[in-house]
C-alpha cells in the first residue's frame, strides 16, 4: 500500500479522515469475502456502514490519484496508449441514477441496467499492463424512446466529454493515441477526439466506403480533383508493402484513403489472417495519424482488448457492480474506488515481479486472498492484544500472507 500512500500525499484536497478511510476502503474492496456493499464492508473493516455512505458522498480526485500511481511506475521510454470502452452492469429497482436500457455484450442484446465508461492506460511491451485512469457512469438518455441514431449521438457526446475530463492526465502520462472498438468509429467521436489533440486507432466496417486519393494530372481551370472514381477494395492493397506477423499467420497491407463516413483522410490497414488453406479472414483497421506504421496500428488495436480484463477482474474481485446506493455521487465513488483497488493490486504485483526478476501472469484471486488473510490477522492482533510489531516483523509473516494464493 506504500504506492497508494505516496499518491494520496500528492493530492492536496484530501484531509486526514479521508486519507485513513480511503486506505481502509481499498483494503476492504480487495480483501473481504462476499459482496462489496456498505453493510458487508462494515462487517470486516470495523467502520460503520453509515460512515461508508457518508464518506462516499464526498468529492474525490480519482483521476489525479490514478495518474500519480501510474506515473510512478511508468518509465519515460515505455510505449503506452489510452483505451476507452463501456461495460454493462445489471441493476434492479427503479430509482437508481442512470438506470436505463443499454447494450449488454455478454447477453448480446439490450437490457435494463447501468453502463460505465472507462478510460485506461495500456503499457506495451513483452507483457501488456492496463490501468484505469477514469470511470464515468453513462447517464440515462431522456430521449430513450427516440430513434437509435439520436441515442448514439447523445452517448458519443458523453464519451467525448469524458476524454476531455481525463485529457490533462493522459497528456501528463505522454499519451498520444487512444484505441477504441468499432462502435466509436463515428464522425463525431473521431473528429472530436482529434480536436482534443489525440489520434484515434479503431476498426472500420468491412463495407466502409473509402475513396482513393487522386494523383493524376489536374485541369488548368476549375476545381482541383481530390478523389478518384470508385471506392477502395481489397485489390487496391495488392501492390502495398506487406508486413507479416508469422506467429499468427497474419499479413498487413495499408494505404491512405478518404473515409466518407468520417469525412477525413485516414491510414487504413488491411489485416488478413489465414484461416484455412484457401480461406482468409479480413478486417480494416485505421488511424488518424497518417504516419503511424502498419504494425503499430495493429498492435495498438490488439492492446485495446486489455481493458476487458479490467472489467472482468473488477466485477469478480473488487465489487464493481455491488454498490447498494442509488445516489449518483456514491455510485461514482464506488465505481472508481473499485477500479483503483484493482490498479493497486496490479501495481504491487508488477513491483514484486520486477524486484524478484520473475515473469508470471497476474492473478487477482491471489491478491484478494492475500488481503483477506491480512484483514484476519489484523483482527486477531486487535482482539487478543498481541504486539503488532513483533508479529509483522517476523520472517514468516509475509509467507503466511501467501496462504491460499495461486503459484505458477
MIKOL-833018 format. One record per residue (C-alpha): x, y, z; residue number from 1; residue in three letters. Coordinates in steps of 0.02 Angstrom, whole numbers, plus 50000, padded with zeros to 5 digits. Last residue first. Layout:
# residues N
<pt east="X" north="Y" up="Z" resi="NUM" resn="ALA"/>
...
This chain:
# residues 408
<pt east="50138" north="48966" up="49445" resi="408" resn="UNK"/>
<pt east="50076" north="48996" up="49622" resi="407" resn="UNK"/>
<pt east="49894" north="49034" up="49666" resi="406" resn="UNK"/>
<pt east="49873" north="49101" up="49841" resi="405" resn="UNK"/>
<pt east="49794" north="49000" up="49982" resi="404" resn="UNK"/>
<pt east="49916" north="49062" up="50115" resi="403" resn="UNK"/>
<pt east="50028" north="49196" up="50036" resi="402" resn="UNK"/>
<pt east="50002" north="49308" up="50188" resi="401" resn="UNK"/>
<pt east="50086" north="49171" up="50290" resi="400" resn="UNK"/>
<pt east="50247" north="49193" up="50191" resi="399" resn="UNK"/>
<pt east="50243" north="49379" up="50225" resi="398" resn="UNK"/>
<pt east="50233" north="49346" up="50412" resi="397" resn="UNK"/>
<pt east="50365" north="49206" up="50415" resi="396" resn="UNK"/>
<pt east="50513" north="49323" up="50443" resi="395" resn="UNK"/>
<pt east="50427" north="49401" up="50596" resi="394" resn="UNK"/>
<pt east="50418" north="49591" up="50583" resi="393" resn="UNK"/>
<pt east="50228" north="49587" up="50569" resi="392" resn="UNK"/>
<pt east="50207" north="49483" up="50727" resi="391" resn="UNK"/>
<pt east="50327" north="49579" up="50841" resi="390" resn="UNK"/>
<pt east="50269" north="49748" up="50777" resi="389" resn="UNK"/>
<pt east="50085" north="49707" up="50808" resi="388" resn="UNK"/>
<pt east="50112" north="49651" up="50987" resi="387" resn="UNK"/>
<pt east="49958" north="49548" up="51027" resi="386" resn="UNK"/>
<pt east="49806" north="49621" up="51114" resi="385" resn="UNK"/>
<pt east="49690" north="49474" up="51080" resi="384" resn="UNK"/>
<pt east="49555" north="49568" up="50984" resi="383" resn="UNK"/>
<pt east="49668" north="49689" up="50888" resi="382" resn="UNK"/>
<pt east="49802" north="49563" up="50838" resi="381" resn="UNK"/>
<pt east="49668" north="49437" up="50787" resi="380" resn="UNK"/>
<pt east="49578" north="49571" up="50683" resi="379" resn="UNK"/>
<pt east="49742" north="49620" up="50599" resi="378" resn="UNK"/>
<pt east="49774" north="49437" up="50555" resi="377" resn="UNK"/>
<pt east="49600" north="49420" up="50477" resi="376" resn="UNK"/>
<pt east="49622" north="49578" up="50371" resi="375" resn="UNK"/>
<pt east="49794" north="49517" up="50312" resi="374" resn="UNK"/>
<pt east="49722" north="49347" up="50264" resi="373" resn="UNK"/>
<pt east="49589" north="49437" up="50161" resi="372" resn="UNK"/>
<pt east="49722" north="49545" up="50077" resi="371" resn="UNK"/>
<pt east="49817" north="49389" up="50022" resi="370" resn="UNK"/>
<pt east="49658" north="49303" up="49965" resi="369" resn="UNK"/>
<pt east="49610" north="49450" up="49855" resi="368" resn="UNK"/>
<pt east="49788" north="49461" up="49790" resi="367" resn="UNK"/>
<pt east="49785" north="49277" up="49738" resi="366" resn="UNK"/>
<pt east="49616" north="49294" up="49650" resi="365" resn="UNK"/>
<pt east="49682" north="49448" up="49558" resi="364" resn="UNK"/>
<pt east="49809" north="49337" up="49472" resi="363" resn="UNK"/>
<pt east="49935" north="49423" up="49358" resi="362" resn="UNK"/>
<pt east="50027" north="49302" up="49244" resi="361" resn="UNK"/>
<pt east="50210" north="49267" up="49286" resi="360" resn="UNK"/>
<pt east="50378" north="49346" up="49250" resi="359" resn="UNK"/>
<pt east="50518" north="49338" up="49377" resi="358" resn="UNK"/>
<pt east="50655" north="49461" up="49422" resi="357" resn="UNK"/>
<pt east="50617" north="49460" up="49610" resi="356" resn="UNK"/>
<pt east="50612" north="49651" up="49616" resi="355" resn="UNK"/>
<pt east="50523" north="49665" up="49448" resi="354" resn="UNK"/>
<pt east="50394" north="49532" up="49492" resi="353" resn="UNK"/>
<pt east="50359" north="49613" up="49660" resi="352" resn="UNK"/>
<pt east="50337" north="49783" up="49579" resi="351" resn="UNK"/>
<pt east="50215" north="49714" up="49450" resi="350" resn="UNK"/>
<pt east="50110" north="49627" up="49584" resi="349" resn="UNK"/>
<pt east="50100" north="49788" up="49686" resi="348" resn="UNK"/>
<pt east="50048" north="49885" up="49530" resi="347" resn="UNK"/>
<pt east="49914" north="49756" up="49488" resi="346" resn="UNK"/>
<pt east="49843" north="49758" up="49665" resi="345" resn="UNK"/>
<pt east="49842" north="49949" up="49666" resi="344" resn="UNK"/>
<pt east="49756" north="49962" up="49497" resi="343" resn="UNK"/>
<pt east="49620" north="49839" up="49554" resi="342" resn="UNK"/>
<pt east="49586" north="49948" up="49705" resi="341" resn="UNK"/>
<pt east="49576" north="50098" up="49587" resi="340" resn="UNK"/>
<pt east="49442" north="50007" up="49487" resi="339" resn="UNK"/>
<pt east="49336" north="49976" up="49641" resi="338" resn="UNK"/>
<pt east="49365" north="50154" up="49705" resi="337" resn="UNK"/>
<pt east="49309" north="50224" up="49537" resi="336" resn="UNK"/>
<pt east="49146" north="50125" up="49535" resi="335" resn="UNK"/>
<pt east="49111" north="50160" up="49719" resi="334" resn="UNK"/>
<pt east="49141" north="50348" up="49707" resi="333" resn="UNK"/>
<pt east="49031" north="50365" up="49552" resi="332" resn="UNK"/>
<pt east="48893" north="50263" up="49634" resi="331" resn="UNK"/>
<pt east="48904" north="50370" up="49790" resi="330" resn="UNK"/>
<pt east="48894" north="50529" up="49684" resi="329" resn="UNK"/>
<pt east="48743" north="50469" up="49582" resi="328" resn="UNK"/>
<pt east="48640" north="50406" up="49730" resi="327" resn="UNK"/>
<pt east="48555" north="50236" up="49715" resi="326" resn="UNK"/>
<pt east="48670" north="50152" up="49841" resi="325" resn="UNK"/>
<pt east="48695" north="49963" up="49858" resi="324" resn="UNK"/>
<pt east="48860" north="49961" up="49761" resi="323" resn="UNK"/>
<pt east="48899" north="49783" up="49705" resi="322" resn="UNK"/>
<pt east="48936" north="49804" up="49519" resi="321" resn="UNK"/>
<pt east="49122" north="49844" up="49532" resi="320" resn="UNK"/>
<pt east="49143" north="49730" up="49682" resi="319" resn="UNK"/>
<pt east="49332" north="49714" up="49689" resi="318" resn="UNK"/>
<pt east="49354" north="49530" up="49641" resi="317" resn="UNK"/>
<pt east="49235" north="49469" up="49505" resi="316" resn="UNK"/>
<pt east="49171" north="49633" up="49432" resi="315" resn="UNK"/>
<pt east="49341" north="49720" up="49444" resi="314" resn="UNK"/>
<pt east="49432" north="49568" up="49372" resi="313" resn="UNK"/>
<pt east="49320" north="49552" up="49218" resi="312" resn="UNK"/>
<pt east="49304" north="49738" up="49182" resi="311" resn="UNK"/>
<pt east="49493" north="49762" up="49194" resi="310" resn="UNK"/>
<pt east="49519" north="49609" up="49083" resi="309" resn="UNK"/>
<pt east="49411" north="49693" up="48951" resi="308" resn="UNK"/>
<pt east="49528" north="49845" up="48955" resi="307" resn="UNK"/>
<pt east="49667" north="49732" up="48890" resi="306" resn="UNK"/>
<pt east="49571" north="49719" up="48724" resi="305" resn="UNK"/>
<pt east="49644" north="49887" up="48670" resi="304" resn="UNK"/>
<pt east="49813" north="49802" up="48651" resi="303" resn="UNK"/>
<pt east="49750" north="49725" up="48487" resi="302" resn="UNK"/>
<pt east="49712" north="49899" up="48419" resi="301" resn="UNK"/>
<pt east="49881" north="49968" up="48469" resi="300" resn="UNK"/>
<pt east="49973" north="49816" up="48398" resi="299" resn="UNK"/>
<pt east="49886" north="49830" up="48229" resi="298" resn="UNK"/>
<pt east="49911" north="50017" up="48213" resi="297" resn="UNK"/>
<pt east="50092" north="49997" up="48271" resi="296" resn="UNK"/>
<pt east="50125" north="49861" up="48140" resi="295" resn="UNK"/>
<pt east="50056" north="49968" up="47999" resi="294" resn="UNK"/>
<pt east="50167" north="50115" up="48049" resi="293" resn="UNK"/>
<pt east="50094" north="50282" up="48106" resi="292" resn="UNK"/>
<pt east="50125" north="50420" up="47978" resi="291" resn="UNK"/>
<pt east="49942" north="50452" up="47930" resi="290" resn="UNK"/>
<pt east="49891" north="50479" up="48112" resi="289" resn="UNK"/>
<pt east="49701" north="50464" up="48105" resi="288" resn="UNK"/>
<pt east="49724" north="50277" up="48118" resi="287" resn="UNK"/>
<pt east="49630" north="50134" up="48037" resi="286" resn="UNK"/>
<pt east="49594" north="49949" up="48049" resi="285" resn="UNK"/>
<pt east="49504" north="49854" up="47911" resi="284" resn="UNK"/>
<pt east="49472" north="49669" up="47942" resi="283" resn="UNK"/>
<pt east="49493" north="49511" up="47838" resi="282" resn="UNK"/>
<pt east="49483" north="49323" up="47870" resi="281" resn="UNK"/>
<pt east="49565" north="49214" up="47738" resi="280" resn="UNK"/>
<pt east="49517" north="49046" up="47663" resi="279" resn="UNK"/>
<pt east="49611" north="48938" up="47537" resi="278" resn="UNK"/>
<pt east="49715" north="48828" up="47653" resi="277" resn="UNK"/>
<pt east="49617" north="48881" up="47806" resi="276" resn="UNK"/>
<pt east="49606" north="49028" up="47924" resi="275" resn="UNK"/>
<pt east="49747" north="49135" up="47855" resi="274" resn="UNK"/>
<pt east="49732" north="49307" up="47932" resi="273" resn="UNK"/>
<pt east="49721" north="49465" up="47828" resi="272" resn="UNK"/>
<pt east="49728" north="49636" up="47912" resi="271" resn="UNK"/>
<pt east="49701" north="49780" up="47791" resi="270" resn="UNK"/>
<pt east="49771" north="49938" up="47868" resi="269" resn="UNK"/>
<pt east="49689" north="50105" up="47826" resi="268" resn="UNK"/>
<pt east="49778" north="50271" up="47858" resi="267" resn="UNK"/>
<pt east="49647" north="50406" up="47868" resi="266" resn="UNK"/>
<pt east="49597" north="50561" up="47771" resi="265" resn="UNK"/>
<pt east="49438" north="50644" up="47834" resi="264" resn="UNK"/>
<pt east="49247" north="50647" up="47825" resi="263" resn="UNK"/>
<pt east="49225" north="50505" up="47949" resi="262" resn="UNK"/>
<pt east="49085" north="50420" up="47850" resi="261" resn="UNK"/>
<pt east="49165" north="50457" up="47681" resi="260" resn="UNK"/>
<pt east="49336" north="50397" up="47734" resi="259" resn="UNK"/>
<pt east="49472" north="50466" up="47621" resi="258" resn="UNK"/>
<pt east="49615" north="50344" up="47593" resi="257" resn="UNK"/>
<pt east="49799" north="50318" up="47633" resi="256" resn="UNK"/>
<pt east="49853" north="50138" up="47603" resi="255" resn="UNK"/>
<pt east="49900" north="49984" up="47703" resi="254" resn="UNK"/>
<pt east="49941" north="49798" up="47698" resi="253" resn="UNK"/>
<pt east="49963" north="49684" up="47849" resi="252" resn="UNK"/>
<pt east="49988" north="49496" up="47846" resi="251" resn="UNK"/>
<pt east="49938" north="49375" up="47983" resi="250" resn="UNK"/>
<pt east="49987" north="49192" up="48009" resi="249" resn="UNK"/>
<pt east="49987" north="49221" up="48199" resi="248" resn="UNK"/>
<pt east="50170" north="49188" up="48238" resi="247" resn="UNK"/>
<pt east="50220" north="49247" up="48064" resi="246" resn="UNK"/>
<pt east="50163" north="49427" up="48084" resi="245" resn="UNK"/>
<pt east="50200" north="49486" up="47908" resi="244" resn="UNK"/>
<pt east="50209" north="49666" up="47848" resi="243" resn="UNK"/>
<pt east="50172" north="49685" up="47662" resi="242" resn="UNK"/>
<pt east="50210" north="49846" up="47565" resi="241" resn="UNK"/>
<pt east="50067" north="49894" up="47450" resi="240" resn="UNK"/>
<pt east="50039" north="49824" up="47275" resi="239" resn="UNK"/>
<pt east="49891" north="49713" up="47320" resi="238" resn="UNK"/>
<pt east="49805" north="49841" up="47433" resi="237" resn="UNK"/>
<pt east="49692" north="49915" up="47298" resi="236" resn="UNK"/>
<pt east="49626" north="49740" up="47259" resi="235" resn="UNK"/>
<pt east="49543" north="49730" up="47430" resi="234" resn="UNK"/>
<pt east="49425" north="49874" up="47388" resi="233" resn="UNK"/>
<pt east="49437" north="50063" up="47379" resi="232" resn="UNK"/>
<pt east="49286" north="50153" up="47309" resi="231" resn="UNK"/>
<pt east="49251" north="50219" up="47135" resi="230" resn="UNK"/>
<pt east="49313" north="50373" up="47043" resi="229" resn="UNK"/>
<pt east="49473" north="50455" up="47105" resi="228" resn="UNK"/>
<pt east="49472" north="50589" up="47237" resi="227" resn="UNK"/>
<pt east="49537" north="50766" up="47251" resi="226" resn="UNK"/>
<pt east="49507" north="50843" up="47078" resi="225" resn="UNK"/>
<pt east="49551" north="51028" up="47077" resi="224" resn="UNK"/>
<pt east="49407" north="51148" up="47048" resi="223" resn="UNK"/>
<pt east="49408" north="51242" up="46884" resi="222" resn="UNK"/>
<pt east="49543" north="51288" up="46761" resi="221" resn="UNK"/>
<pt east="49709" north="51211" up="46710" resi="220" resn="UNK"/>
<pt east="49641" north="51037" up="46739" resi="219" resn="UNK"/>
<pt east="49741" north="50919" up="46851" resi="218" resn="UNK"/>
<pt east="49855" north="50773" up="46807" resi="217" resn="UNK"/>
<pt east="49842" north="50614" up="46910" resi="216" resn="UNK"/>
<pt east="49864" north="50587" up="47097" resi="215" resn="UNK"/>
<pt east="49682" north="50565" up="47152" resi="214" resn="UNK"/>
<pt east="49665" north="50496" up="47329" resi="213" resn="UNK"/>
<pt east="49558" north="50339" up="47327" resi="212" resn="UNK"/>
<pt east="49391" north="50342" up="47417" resi="211" resn="UNK"/>
<pt east="49341" north="50230" up="47562" resi="210" resn="UNK"/>
<pt east="49161" north="50174" up="47592" resi="209" resn="UNK"/>
<pt east="49154" north="50054" up="47739" resi="208" resn="UNK"/>
<pt east="49094" north="49879" up="47689" resi="207" resn="UNK"/>
<pt east="49210" north="49786" up="47810" resi="206" resn="UNK"/>
<pt east="49159" north="49907" up="47946" resi="205" resn="UNK"/>
<pt east="49304" north="50007" up="48011" resi="204" resn="UNK"/>
<pt east="49413" north="49973" up="48164" resi="203" resn="UNK"/>
<pt east="49500" north="50094" up="48283" resi="202" resn="UNK"/>
<pt east="49654" north="50197" up="48318" resi="201" resn="UNK"/>
<pt east="49618" north="50379" up="48360" resi="200" resn="UNK"/>
<pt east="49747" north="50519" up="48374" resi="199" resn="UNK"/>
<pt east="49741" north="50640" up="48520" resi="198" resn="UNK"/>
<pt east="49746" north="50831" up="48521" resi="197" resn="UNK"/>
<pt east="49571" north="50875" up="48582" resi="196" resn="UNK"/>
<pt east="49515" north="50908" up="48402" resi="195" resn="UNK"/>
<pt east="49568" north="50729" up="48362" resi="194" resn="UNK"/>
<pt east="49446" north="50670" up="48497" resi="193" resn="UNK"/>
<pt east="49300" north="50766" up="48420" resi="192" resn="UNK"/>
<pt east="49346" north="50713" up="48243" resi="191" resn="UNK"/>
<pt east="49341" north="50529" up="48292" resi="190" resn="UNK"/>
<pt east="49188" north="50543" up="48406" resi="189" resn="UNK"/>
<pt east="49078" north="50648" up="48291" resi="188" resn="UNK"/>
<pt east="49122" north="50554" up="48131" resi="187" resn="UNK"/>
<pt east="49095" north="50381" up="48204" resi="186" resn="UNK"/>
<pt east="49218" north="50239" up="48232" resi="185" resn="UNK"/>
<pt east="49171" north="50229" up="48417" resi="184" resn="UNK"/>
<pt east="49068" north="50069" up="48394" resi="183" resn="UNK"/>
<pt east="49216" north="49988" up="48303" resi="182" resn="UNK"/>
<pt east="49321" north="49972" up="48461" resi="181" resn="UNK"/>
<pt east="49433" north="50106" up="48536" resi="180" resn="UNK"/>
<pt east="49619" north="50143" up="48542" resi="179" resn="UNK"/>
<pt east="49678" north="50315" up="48602" resi="178" resn="UNK"/>
<pt east="49844" north="50382" up="48542" resi="177" resn="UNK"/>
<pt east="49960" north="50522" up="48601" resi="176" resn="UNK"/>
<pt east="49984" north="50479" up="48785" resi="175" resn="UNK"/>
<pt east="50135" north="50555" up="48875" resi="174" resn="UNK"/>
<pt east="50073" north="50522" up="49052" resi="173" resn="UNK"/>
<pt east="50045" north="50708" up="49083" resi="172" resn="UNK"/>
<pt east="49946" north="50714" up="48919" resi="171" resn="UNK"/>
<pt east="49832" north="50574" up="48980" resi="170" resn="UNK"/>
<pt east="49807" north="50661" up="49149" resi="169" resn="UNK"/>
<pt east="49763" north="50826" up="49065" resi="168" resn="UNK"/>
<pt east="49642" north="50737" up="48947" resi="167" resn="UNK"/>
<pt east="49539" north="50647" up="49081" resi="166" resn="UNK"/>
<pt east="49395" north="50772" up="49076" resi="165" resn="UNK"/>
<pt east="49409" north="50792" up="48886" resi="164" resn="UNK"/>
<pt east="49400" north="50604" up="48863" resi="163" resn="UNK"/>
<pt east="49241" north="50602" up="48969" resi="162" resn="UNK"/>
<pt east="49165" north="50743" up="48866" resi="161" resn="UNK"/>
<pt east="49200" north="50641" up="48708" resi="160" resn="UNK"/>
<pt east="49109" north="50490" up="48783" resi="159" resn="UNK"/>
<pt east="48960" north="50598" up="48834" resi="158" resn="UNK"/>
<pt east="48943" north="50674" up="48661" resi="157" resn="UNK"/>
<pt east="48952" north="50498" up="48588" resi="156" resn="UNK"/>
<pt east="48810" north="50445" up="48703" resi="155" resn="UNK"/>
<pt east="48700" north="50588" up="48640" resi="154" resn="UNK"/>
<pt east="48738" north="50545" up="48459" resi="153" resn="UNK"/>
<pt east="48704" north="50360" up="48486" resi="152" resn="UNK"/>
<pt east="48531" north="50400" up="48555" resi="151" resn="UNK"/>
<pt east="48491" north="50512" up="48408" resi="150" resn="UNK"/>
<pt east="48538" north="50374" up="48285" resi="149" resn="UNK"/>
<pt east="48431" north="50247" up="48379" resi="148" resn="UNK"/>
<pt east="48269" north="50343" up="48355" resi="147" resn="UNK"/>
<pt east="48179" north="50412" up="48505" resi="146" resn="UNK"/>
<pt east="48110" north="50310" up="48651" resi="145" resn="UNK"/>
<pt east="48261" north="50338" up="48764" resi="144" resn="UNK"/>
<pt east="48259" north="50525" up="48736" resi="143" resn="UNK"/>
<pt east="48298" north="50574" up="48916" resi="142" resn="UNK"/>
<pt east="48452" north="50464" up="48899" resi="141" resn="UNK"/>
<pt east="48509" north="50382" up="49061" resi="140" resn="UNK"/>
<pt east="48680" north="50447" up="49109" resi="139" resn="UNK"/>
<pt east="48836" north="50343" up="49069" resi="138" resn="UNK"/>
<pt east="48933" north="50321" up="49231" resi="137" resn="UNK"/>
<pt east="49109" north="50391" up="49222" resi="136" resn="UNK"/>
<pt east="49271" north="50298" up="49254" resi="135" resn="UNK"/>
<pt east="49447" north="50372" up="49248" resi="134" resn="UNK"/>
<pt east="49629" north="50319" up="49238" resi="133" resn="UNK"/>
<pt east="49614" north="50130" up="49245" resi="132" resn="UNK"/>
<pt east="49772" north="50027" up="49223" resi="131" resn="UNK"/>
<pt east="49821" north="49901" up="49088" resi="130" resn="UNK"/>
<pt east="49985" north="49805" up="49080" resi="129" resn="UNK"/>
<pt east="50048" north="49716" up="48924" resi="128" resn="UNK"/>
<pt east="50197" north="49600" up="48949" resi="127" resn="UNK"/>
<pt east="50333" north="49596" up="48817" resi="126" resn="UNK"/>
<pt east="50299" north="49779" up="48784" resi="125" resn="UNK"/>
<pt east="50150" north="49895" up="48785" resi="124" resn="UNK"/>
<pt east="50079" north="49990" up="48934" resi="123" resn="UNK"/>
<pt east="49891" north="50013" up="48917" resi="122" resn="UNK"/>
<pt east="49814" north="50164" up="49003" resi="121" resn="UNK"/>
<pt east="49628" north="50165" up="49041" resi="120" resn="UNK"/>
<pt east="49470" north="50264" up="49007" resi="119" resn="UNK"/>
<pt east="49310" north="50182" up="49070" resi="118" resn="UNK"/>
<pt east="49127" north="50213" up="49028" resi="117" resn="UNK"/>
<pt east="49006" north="50129" up="49148" resi="116" resn="UNK"/>
<pt east="48832" north="50074" up="49096" resi="115" resn="UNK"/>
<pt east="48689" north="50033" up="49214" resi="114" resn="UNK"/>
<pt east="48544" north="49912" up="49197" resi="113" resn="UNK"/>
<pt east="48397" north="49859" up="49089" resi="112" resn="UNK"/>
<pt east="48446" north="49754" up="48939" resi="111" resn="UNK"/>
<pt east="48491" north="49774" up="48755" resi="110" resn="UNK"/>
<pt east="48555" north="49613" up="48675" resi="109" resn="UNK"/>
<pt east="48711" north="49506" up="48652" resi="108" resn="UNK"/>
<pt east="48691" north="49429" up="48826" resi="107" resn="UNK"/>
<pt east="48876" north="49458" up="48863" resi="106" resn="UNK"/>
<pt east="48882" north="49617" up="48758" resi="105" resn="UNK"/>
<pt east="48744" north="49701" up="48858" resi="104" resn="UNK"/>
<pt east="48686" north="49856" up="48763" resi="103" resn="UNK"/>
<pt east="48599" north="49981" up="48875" resi="102" resn="UNK"/>
<pt east="48420" north="50008" up="48936" resi="101" resn="UNK"/>
<pt east="48408" north="50133" up="49078" resi="100" resn="UNK"/>
<pt east="48459" north="50160" up="49259" resi="99" resn="UNK"/>
<pt east="48575" north="50310" up="49268" resi="98" resn="UNK"/>
<pt east="48536" north="50351" up="49450" resi="97" resn="UNK"/>
<pt east="48447" north="50209" up="49539" resi="96" resn="UNK"/>
<pt east="48260" north="50240" up="49567" resi="95" resn="UNK"/>
<pt east="48177" north="50094" up="49477" resi="94" resn="UNK"/>
<pt east="48242" north="49933" up="49552" resi="93" resn="UNK"/>
<pt east="48362" north="49801" up="49487" resi="92" resn="UNK"/>
<pt east="48533" north="49829" up="49411" resi="91" resn="UNK"/>
<pt east="48631" north="49733" up="49279" resi="90" resn="UNK"/>
<pt east="48804" north="49804" up="49241" resi="89" resn="UNK"/>
<pt east="48861" north="49846" up="49064" resi="88" resn="UNK"/>
<pt east="49038" north="49897" up="49015" resi="87" resn="UNK"/>
<pt east="49099" north="50044" up="48912" resi="86" resn="UNK"/>
<pt east="49263" north="50064" up="48818" resi="85" resn="UNK"/>
<pt east="49411" north="50181" up="48804" resi="84" resn="UNK"/>
<pt east="49595" north="50139" up="48782" resi="83" resn="UNK"/>
<pt east="49745" north="50253" up="48805" resi="82" resn="UNK"/>
<pt east="49917" north="50211" up="48736" resi="81" resn="UNK"/>
<pt east="50086" north="50173" up="48812" resi="80" resn="UNK"/>
<pt east="50263" north="50150" up="48745" resi="79" resn="UNK"/>
<pt east="50393" north="50142" up="48883" resi="78" resn="UNK"/>
<pt east="50546" north="50255" up="48863" resi="77" resn="UNK"/>
<pt east="50494" north="50375" up="49002" resi="76" resn="UNK"/>
<pt east="50468" north="50240" up="49133" resi="75" resn="UNK"/>
<pt east="50295" north="50208" up="49203" resi="74" resn="UNK"/>
<pt east="50285" north="50151" up="49385" resi="73" resn="UNK"/>
<pt east="50270" north="50319" up="49474" resi="72" resn="UNK"/>
<pt east="50168" north="50397" up="49334" resi="71" resn="UNK"/>
<pt east="50038" north="50258" up="49351" resi="70" resn="UNK"/>
<pt east="50016" north="50298" up="49536" resi="69" resn="UNK"/>
<pt east="50010" north="50487" up="49510" resi="68" resn="UNK"/>
<pt east="49884" north="50470" up="49367" resi="67" resn="UNK"/>
<pt east="49772" north="50355" up="49469" resi="66" resn="UNK"/>
<pt east="49764" north="50480" up="49611" resi="65" resn="UNK"/>
<pt east="49737" north="50630" up="49496" resi="64" resn="UNK"/>
<pt east="49595" north="50543" up="49403" resi="63" resn="UNK"/>
<pt east="49518" north="50484" up="49568" resi="62" resn="UNK"/>
<pt east="49507" north="50661" up="49638" resi="61" resn="UNK"/>
<pt east="49373" north="50635" up="49771" resi="60" resn="UNK"/>
<pt east="49210" north="50728" up="49803" resi="59" resn="UNK"/>
<pt east="49110" north="50672" up="49955" resi="58" resn="UNK"/>
<pt east="48958" north="50556" up="49956" resi="57" resn="UNK"/>
<pt east="49074" north="50407" up="49979" resi="56" resn="UNK"/>
<pt east="49119" north="50470" up="50152" resi="55" resn="UNK"/>
<pt east="48938" north="50474" up="50211" resi="54" resn="UNK"/>
<pt east="48888" north="50303" up="50142" resi="53" resn="UNK"/>
<pt east="49045" north="50220" up="50210" resi="52" resn="UNK"/>
<pt east="49018" north="50305" up="50378" resi="51" resn="UNK"/>
<pt east="48837" north="50245" up="50377" resi="50" resn="UNK"/>
<pt east="48904" north="50067" up="50359" resi="49" resn="UNK"/>
<pt east="49000" north="50087" up="50522" resi="48" resn="UNK"/>
<pt east="49186" north="50051" up="50509" resi="47" resn="UNK"/>
<pt east="49264" north="49899" up="50590" resi="46" resn="UNK"/>
<pt east="49329" north="49840" up="50420" resi="45" resn="UNK"/>
<pt east="49254" north="49666" up="50406" resi="44" resn="UNK"/>
<pt east="49069" north="49684" up="50450" resi="43" resn="UNK"/>
<pt east="49066" north="49865" up="50388" resi="42" resn="UNK"/>
<pt east="49118" north="49808" up="50213" resi="41" resn="UNK"/>
<pt east="48968" north="49691" up="50213" resi="40" resn="UNK"/>
<pt east="48848" north="49830" up="50258" resi="39" resn="UNK"/>
<pt east="48918" north="49957" up="50135" resi="38" resn="UNK"/>
<pt east="48914" north="49829" up="49994" resi="37" resn="UNK"/>
<pt east="49068" north="49742" up="49924" resi="36" resn="UNK"/>
<pt east="48986" north="49571" up="49901" resi="35" resn="UNK"/>
<pt east="49061" north="49418" up="49983" resi="34" resn="UNK"/>
<pt east="49228" north="49395" up="50069" resi="33" resn="UNK"/>
<pt east="49333" north="49548" up="50108" resi="32" resn="UNK"/>
<pt east="49507" north="49577" up="50035" resi="31" resn="UNK"/>
<pt east="49512" north="49690" up="49883" resi="30" resn="UNK"/>
<pt east="49367" north="49807" up="49920" resi="29" resn="UNK"/>
<pt east="49408" north="49802" up="50106" resi="28" resn="UNK"/>
<pt east="49590" north="49852" up="50087" resi="27" resn="UNK"/>
<pt east="49537" north="49991" up="49968" resi="26" resn="UNK"/>
<pt east="49407" north="50054" up="50093" resi="25" resn="UNK"/>
<pt east="49532" north="50053" up="50237" resi="24" resn="UNK"/>
<pt east="49654" north="50159" up="50134" resi="23" resn="UNK"/>
<pt east="49512" north="50276" up="50086" resi="22" resn="UNK"/>
<pt east="49453" north="50299" up="50265" resi="21" resn="UNK"/>
<pt east="49626" north="50346" up="50332" resi="20" resn="UNK"/>
<pt east="49654" north="50477" up="50196" resi="19" resn="UNK"/>
<pt east="49475" north="50542" up="50205" resi="18" resn="UNK"/>
<pt east="49497" north="50570" up="50392" resi="17" resn="UNK"/>
<pt east="49667" north="50655" up="50366" resi="16" resn="UNK"/>
<pt east="49614" north="50778" up="50231" resi="15" resn="UNK"/>
<pt east="49618" north="50763" up="50041" resi="14" resn="UNK"/>
<pt east="49619" north="50917" up="49930" resi="13" resn="UNK"/>
<pt east="49810" north="50925" up="49915" resi="12" resn="UNK"/>
<pt east="49829" north="50760" up="49823" resi="11" resn="UNK"/>
<pt east="50016" north="50718" up="49823" resi="10" resn="UNK"/>
<pt east="50005" north="50629" up="49991" resi="9" resn="UNK"/>
<pt east="49874" north="50512" up="49918" resi="8" resn="UNK"/>
<pt east="49999" north="50455" up="49785" resi="7" resn="UNK"/>
<pt east="50131" north="50412" up="49916" resi="6" resn="UNK"/>
<pt east="50003" north="50319" up="50022" resi="5" resn="UNK"/>
<pt east="49943" north="50220" up="49871" resi="4" resn="UNK"/>
<pt east="50123" north="50174" up="49823" resi="3" resn="UNK"/>
<pt east="50154" north="50111" up="50000" resi="2" resn="UNK"/>
<pt east="50000" north="50000" up="50000" resi="1" resn="UNK"/>
